[in-house]
């Protein structure tokens, strides 16, 4: 299963993703504010610099 997070970079988003990072889900994060890649989310495909 694939899960797409569409949000701004904040601690709440990071916590949700960290709760799911050791599961079999494919995790994707779309940064709506285009602030760049988050280093704490190594196993998550990040959509940044899209605009």
N, C-alpha and C positions, 0 to 999 in steps of 0.2 A: 504494500500500500504506500502511496505517496501522500505526503502532507506538505502543503504550502502555507507558510506564515507570511502574511502581508501586514507589515507594521513598520513603525519607526524603530530605530535602535534604542532600546531601553532595557532596564534590568528585568522587567517582567517578561519580556519576550525571550531574553536569554535564559531565564529560569524555566520557562515552558519547554524550550528546545533542549536544555540540559536534562530535563526529566525524561525526554524521549530519545536521547542520543544512543543509548545502549539497546535499543529495540531493533526489530527488523524493518522498521519503516524507513523509506527514503525521505529525508527531510530537506526542504527547500525554504529559503528565506528571501523575500523581496523587500529591499530597503526603499521605502517610499520617500525618504528624505535625501537619498543619494549621498550619504555620509561616508561611504566606503566600507570595506570589508572589516568584519569583527574577528579578531584573533582568537577569541575564546571558542569559536564555533568551527573547529577544524573539519569535522565530519559532515558538515552541512553545506550543500551547494548554495552559494549566495549570489543573488542577482543585484549587482551594484553598477553604478555608472551607466545607467540605462538611458538617460535623457539626452 
